[in-house]
Amino acid sequence: MNARAGSIPAALWELTKPRLSFLSVLTALAGYFCSNPQAPTDPKALVSLALGTALAAGGCGALNMWWESEADAKMERTRHRPIPAQLIQPAAVLLFGLALAALGVGLVWFGANPLAGLLTLATVASYLLLYTPLKSLTSWCTLVGSLPGAIPPIIGTAAKVGAIDEMGWLLFALLFCWQIPHFMALAVMCREDYVRGGFKVATVSDPSGRTAALWSLAFIIPMFFVAGKLAGTFFGLGYAGHLGGFKSPFLWVSFVAGAWFFKLSLDFALPHRRAEVAKPFFLGSILYLPLVLLTLTLNRLF
């Protein structure tokens, strides 16, 4: 369903940025199931986590579109969003976003526990009050924006055990590092749009994309060490489950997927290949994360 068709339900759905919201739910659930698998699953906490995270993320998406509606109207890839396309009034989007975010935070807070709810609130606040305004001020916005994107796994951990355990912090680190190469590939692909929108991302200040490539390498390498820690490659049996070490399916999946992702990052670092490989690098990042998280979760549970 697409808002360009003109229907209000389609426009409301698009406002929630469903793909990003799905990723938030996926990573929150990974944090829940990977933390202390021996602990019993609380159906109420689990459902509250999934629905609350989805609502909070959807609210962030709507509020972000409300905040950036003028910039969206200037960019090719966003000019058909509900506000620039005049499908919904900005005031209605503001109310819609606030309602979803409040419901999401409240659902996690009361359905799981206050720590998980507080972390959900921190995600919403940092995304809207730090990352969103900084996009028009400094290229450091990408680093700041990686913070709210990395919090959902520790929301899941908190919902499961009432605290943030080491597994939660490792997943937080994995998500934080992953977001940099993921976004830098997009920044190269959409550089002209970001210029028109007035966003100060790395490729606007450095049109060559060299800075974007260096940032990608600087974060993709520690990301692999975090994955290695999870698999037990470097430190004992790790956290992948009772099938640890070289018996771990997660070890081999993360190694193969990581090697492929790293190869793309090296191609992205080559000036003569950067524009050509930006889209495969971006798509590779989208495939890498769900594959690794799903394999880790299954390996951890079974």
VEXLOTOR-181289 format. One record per atom (N, C-alpha, C, O): x, y, z. Coordinates in steps of 0.2 Angstrom, whole numbers, plus 5000, padded with zeros to 4 digits. Layout:
N
XYZ
...
//
This chain:
302
500449945000
500050005000
500450065000
500950075004
500350114996
500750174995
500350234996
499750234993
500650284999
500250345000
500050384994
499650424993
500450364988
500350404982
499650384979
499450424975
499450324981
498750314979
498250354982
497650354979
498350394987
497950444989
497450424995
497150474997
497550364997
497150345003
497450365010
498050365010
497050385014
497250405021
497550345025
498150355027
497250285025
497650225028
498350215025
498850205029
498450225018
499050215015
499550265018
500150255019
499350325018
499750385020
499950375028
500550385029
499450355032
499650345039
500150285039
500650285044
500050235036
500550175036
501250205033
501750185037
501250245028
501950265026
502250315031
502850315032
501850345035
502150395040
502550355045
502950385048
502350295046
502650255052
503350225050
503650195053
503550235043
504150205041
504250135042
504650115046
503750095039
503650025042
504349985041
504449935045
504749995036
505349955036
505849965042
506149925045
505950035044
506350045049
506050025056
506350005060
505350035056
504950005062
505049935063
505149905069
505049895057
505149825058
505849805060
505949755064
506349845058
507049835060
507049845068
507449805071
506749895070
506749905078
506449845081
506749825087
505849825079
505549765082
506049705082
506049665087
506249695076
506749635075
507349635080
507449585083
507649695081
508249695085
508049695093
508349665097
507449725094
507149715101
507049645103
507249625108
506749605098
506549535100
507249495100
507249445104
507749515096
508349475096
508649485103
508949445106
508649545106
508849565113
508449525118
508749495123
507849515117
507449475122
507549405122
507749375127
507649375116
507749295115
508449275117
508549225119
508949325115
509649305116
509849315123
510349285125
509549355127
509749365134
509449305138
508849295139
509849275142
509649215147
509149175144
508549175146
509249135139
508749085136
508449045141
507949015140
508749035147
508548985152
507949015156
507548985159
507949085156
507349115159
506749105156
506649105149
506149105159
505549085156
505249145152
505449205154
504949135147
504649185142
503949215146
503549175147
503949275146
503349305149
502949335143
503149385140
502349305142
501949325136
501749395136
501749425131
501549415142
501349485142
501949535141
501849585137
502549525143
503149565142
503349565135
503449615132
503249505132
503549495125
503049525120
503249565116
502349525121
501949555117
501949635118
501949665113
502049655124
502049725125
502749755122
502749805119
503249715122
503849735119
503849745112
503949795109
503549695108
503449695101
502949745099
503149785094
502349755102
501949805100
502149875102
502149925098
502449885108
502649945110
503249975106
503250035104
503749925104
504249955100
504049975093
504250025091
503549935091
503249955084
502950015084
503050055080
502550035089
502150095090
502650155091
502550205088
503150145095
503650195097
504050215091
504150275089
504250165087
504650175081
504250205076
504450255072
503550185075
503150215070
502950285072
502950335067
502950305078
502850375080
503450415079
503350475077
504050385080
504650425078
504650435070
504850495068
504450385066
504450395059
503950455057
504150495053
503350455060
502850505059
503150575061
503050625057
503450585067
503650645070
504250665066
504350725065
504650625063
505250645059
504950675052
505250725050
504450645049
504250665043
503850735044
503950775040
503550745050
503250815052
503850865052
503750915050
504350845056
504950895057
505250915050
505450965049
505350865046
505750875040
505350875034
505550865028
504750895034
504250905029
504550955023
504450935017
504751005025
505051055020
505651025017
505651035011
506050995020
506650965017
506450905012
506650895007
505950865015
505650815011
505350835004
505450804999
505050895004
504750924998
505350934993
505150944987
505950944995
506450964990
506850904987
507150914982
506750844990
507150794988
506750744984
506150734985
507050714979
506750674974
506450614978
505850594976
506750574982
506550514985
506050524990
505750474993
505950584993
505450594998
504850644996
504450655001
504850674990
504350724989
503650694988
503250734988
503650634988
502950604988
502650574994
502150544995
503050595000
502850575006
502150615008
502050665005
501850585013
501150615014
501050695015
500650725012
501550725019
501450795020
501650835013
501250875011
502250825010
502350855004
501850844999
501750894995
501550784999
501050774994
500350794995
499850784992
500350835001
499750865004
499150815005
498550825003
499350755007
498850705008
498550705015
498050685017
499050735020
498850745027
499150805029
499650825028
498750845033
498950905036
499550895041
499450845045
500050935042
500550935047
500350925054
500550885058
499850965056
499550955063
499350885064
499450865070
498950855059
498750785060
499250735061
499250695065
499850745057
500450705058
500750715064
500950665067
500750775067
501050785073
500650745079
500950715083
500050755079
499650725084
499650645083
499750605088
499650625077
499750545076
500350525078
500450465082
500950555077
501550535079
501650535087
501950485090
501450585090
501450595097
501050535100
501250505105
500450525098
500050475100
500350405100
500350365105
500650385094
500950325093
501550315098
501650265101
501950365098
502550365103
502350355110
502650315114
501850395112
501650395119
501350325121
501550295126
500950295116
500650225117
501250175117
501250125121
501750185113
502250135113
502650135119
502850085122
502850195121
503250195128
502850165134
503150135138
502250185134
501750165139
501650095139
501650055145
501650065133
501449995133
502149955135
502049905139
502749975133
503349935136
503449955143
503649905147
503250015145
503450025152
502949985157
503249955162
502349985156
501849945160
501749875158
501549835163
501949855152
501849785150
502449745151
502349685152
503049775151
503649745152
503949765159
503849725164
504249815159
504549845166
504749915164
504849935159
504849955170
505050025169
505650035166
505750085162
506149995167
506850005163
506749995156
507050045152
506349945154
506249945146
505850005144
506050025138
505350025148
505050085145
505450145145
505350185141
505950155150
506350215150
506850215144
506950265141
507050155142
507550145137
507150165130
507450185126
506450145130
506050155124
505950235124
506050265118
505850265129
505850335129
506450375127
506450425123
507050345129
507650375127
507850365120
508150405117
507550305117
507650305110
507250355106
507450385101
506650365108
506150415105
506450485106
506550525101
506750505112
506950565113
507650585109
507750635107
508050535109
508750545106
508650545098
508950585095
508150505096
508050515088
507750575086
507950605081
507250605090
506950665088
507250725090
507250775087
507550725096
507850785099
508650795098
508850855099
508950745096
509650745095
509750735087
510050775084
509650675085
509850655078
509450705073
509750725068
508850705073
508450745068
508650815067
508750835062
508750855073
508950925072
509650925069
509850975066
510150885072
510850885070
510950865063
511450885060
510450835059
510550825052
510650885048
511050885043
510350935050
510451005046
511051045049
511151105047
511451015054
511951055057
512651025056
513151065055
512750965056
513350935056
513350865054
512850825054
513950845051
513950775048
514050725054
514050665053
514150745060
514250705066
513550675068
513450635072
513050695064
512350675065
512250595064
511950565068
512650575060
512650505059
512850465065
512550415066
513350485068
513650445074
513150455079
512950405083
512850515080
512350525085
511750485084
511450455088
511550485078
510950445076
511050365076
510550335077
511650345077
511750275078
511550255085
511450195086
511450305090
511350285097
510550265097
510450205100
510050295095
509450275095
509250215091
508850165093
509650205086
509550145082
509850085085
509650025083
510350095090
510650035093
510250015100
510449965103
509850055102
509550045109
509049985109
508949955114
508649975104
508149925104
508349855107
507949825111
508949825105
509149765108
509249765116
509049715119
509449825119
509449825126
508749835129
508649825135
508249865125
507549865127
507349795128
507049775133
507549755123
507349685123
507649645129
507349605133
508249655131
508649625136
508249655143
508149605147
508149715143
507849735149
507149705150
506949695156
506749705145
506149675146
506149595148
505649575151
506749565146
506749495148
507049485155
506749445159
507549515157
507849505163
507849565168
508149555174
507549615166
507549675171
508149715171
508249755176
508649705167
509249735168
509649735161
509349695156
510149765160
510549755153
511149715154
511649735158
511149655152
511649605153
512149615147
512149655143
512749575148
513249585143
513049565136
513249595131
512549515135
512249505128
511949565125
512049585119
511549605130
511249665127
511749715125
511649745120
512249725129
512849775127
513149755120
513349795116
513249685119
513549665113
513149675107
513349705102
512549665108
512049675102
511949755101
511949775095
512049795106
512049865106
512649885102
512549925097
513249865103
513849875100
513749855092
514049895088
513549795091
513449775084
513049815080
513149835075
512449835083
511949885079
512249955078
512249985073
512649975084
512950045083
513450045077
513450095073
513849995077
514349995072
514049985065
514350015060
513549945065
513249925058
512949985055
512949985049
512650025059
512350085056
512750135052
512550165047
513350135053
513850185050
513950165043
513750205038
514150105041
514250085034
513550085030
513550105025
513050065034
512350065031
512150135029
511950135023
512250185033
512050245031
512550275026
512350315021
513250265027
513650295022
513550275015
513650315010
513350215014
513250195007
512650225004
512650254999
512150235009
511550275007
511750355005
511450385001
512150375009
512350445008
512750455002
512650514999
513050404999
513350414993
512850404987
512850444982
512350364988
511850354983
511450414982
511150434977
511250444988
510750504988
511050574989
510750614992
511750574988
512050644989
511750704987
511650754991
511450704981
511150764978
510550774981
510350834982
510150724983
509550734987
509750774994
509350814996
510250744997
510450775004
510650845003
510550885007
510950864997
511150934996
510550974995
510451034998
510050954991
509450994991
509050994997
508751054998
509050945001
508650945008
509050985013
508751005018
509651005012
510051045017
510351005023
510451035028
510450935022
510650895027
511450895026
511750885021
511750895032
512550905032
512850835033
513250825038
512650785029
512950725030
513650725027
513850765023
514050665028
514750665026
514850675019
515350715017
514450655014
514550665007
514350735004
514550744999
514050775008
513850835006
514550885007
514650925003
514850875013
515450915014
516050885011
516550915009
516050815009
516550785005
516250744999
516050685000
516150784994
515750744988
516150684985
515850644982
516750684986
517150624984
516950554987
517050504984
516650564993
516450504996
516950465000
516850415003
517550505000
518150475004
518050465011
518150415014
517750525014
517550525021
517050465023
517150435028
516550455019
516050405020
516350335020
516250295024
516850325015
517150265015
517650245021
517650195023
517950295023
518450295029
517950275035
518150235039
517450315036
516950305042
516750225041
516650195047
516550205036
516250135035
516750085037
516650045041
517450095035
517950045037
518050055045
518250005048
518050115047
518250125054
517750095059
517850075064
517150075056
516650045061
516449975059
516249935063
516549955053
516449885051
516949835054
516749785055
517549865055
518049815058
517849795065
517849745067
517749845069
517549825076
516849795076
516749755081
516449805071
515849765071
515949695070
515649655073
516449675066
516649605066
516949575072
516849515073
517249615076
517549585082
516949575087
517049525091
516449615087
515849605091
515549545089
515349505093
515449535083
515149465080
515549405082
515349355084
516249415082
516749365084
516649345091
516649295093
516549405095
516449395103
515749355104
515749305108
515249365100
514649335101
514749255098
514449215101
515149245093
515249175091
515749135095
515749075094
516149175099
516649135103
517249125099
517649085101
517349165093
517949155089
518549175093
519149145092
518549235097
519049255100
519149245107
519649245110
518549235110
518549235118
518049175120
517449175120
518449115121
518049055124
517449035119
517549035113
516949015122
516348985119
515849035117
515449025113
515949095119
515549155117
514849145119
514649115124
514349175116
513649185118
513149155113
512549165113
513449115108
512949095103
512549035105
512049015102
512649005111
512248955113
512648895115
513248895115
512248835117
512648775119
513048745113
513548715114
512848765107
513348755101
513748805100
513748845095
514248815104
514748865104
515348845100
515448795097
515848895099
516448885096
516348865089
515948895085
516748815086
516748795079
516148755077
515948735072
515748735082
515148695081
514548745080
513948725078
514648805081
514048855081
513948875073
514348895070
513248865071
513048885065
513148965064
513248985059
513048995070
513149075070
513849095068
513949135064
514349055070
515049065069
515149065061
515349115058
514849015058
514949015051
514549065046
514749085042
513949065049
513549115045
513749185046
513849225041
513949205052
514249275053
514949285049
515049335047
515349225049
515949235046
515849245038
516149295035
515449205035
515349215028
514949275026
515149315021
514449295030
514149355029
514549415030
514549465026
514949415035
515449465037
515949475031
516149535030
516249415029
516749425024
516449455017
516849495014
515849435016
515549465010
515449545011
515549585006
515149555017
515049625018
515749665018
515749725016
516249635021
516849675021
517149685014
517449735013
517049635010
517349645003
516949705000
517249734996
516349705001
515949764998
516249835001
516249884997
516449835007
516649895011
517349915008
517549975007
517749865006
518349875003
518249904996
518649944993
517849874992
517649904985
517349974986
517550014982
516949984991
516750054992
517250104994
517150164992
517850074996
518350124998
518750144992
519150194992
518650104986
519050124980
518750184976
518150174975
519050234975
518750294972
518350274966
517850304964
518750234961
518450224955
517850174955
517450164950
517750144961
517150094961
516650114966
516150084966
516750174969
516250194975
515550204973
515150174976
515450244967
514750254965
514450184963
513850174964
514850144959
514550084957
514350034962
513850004962
514750034968
514649984973
514250004979
514049974983
514050074979
513650104984
512950064985
512850044991
512650054980
511950014980
512049944983
511749924987
512549904980
512649834982
512849834990
512649794994
513249884992
513449894998
512849905003
512849875009
512449955001
511849965005
511349905006
511149895011
511249875000
510849815000
511149755004
510849725008
511849755004
512149705008
512149715015
512049665019
512149775017
512049795024
511349775027
511249755032
510849785022
510149765024
510049695025
509649665029
510449655021
510349585021
510749555027
510549505031
511349585028
511849565034
511449555040
511549505044
511149615043
510949615049
510449565051
510449535056
509849565047
509349515049
509649445049
509449405053
510049425044
510349365044
510749345050
510649285053
511149385052
511549375058
511149375064
511249325068
510649415065
510249415071
509849355071
509749325077
509549335066
509049275066
509449215067
509249175071
510049205064
510449145066
510649145073
510649095076
510849205075
511149205082
510549185087
510649145092
509949215086
509349195090
509149125090
509049095095
509149095084
509049025083
509548985087
509448935090
510149005086
510748965088
510748965096
510848925100
510549025098
510549035106
509948995109
510048975115
509348995105
508748955108
508848885107
508648845112
509148865102
509148785100
509748755100
509848695099
//
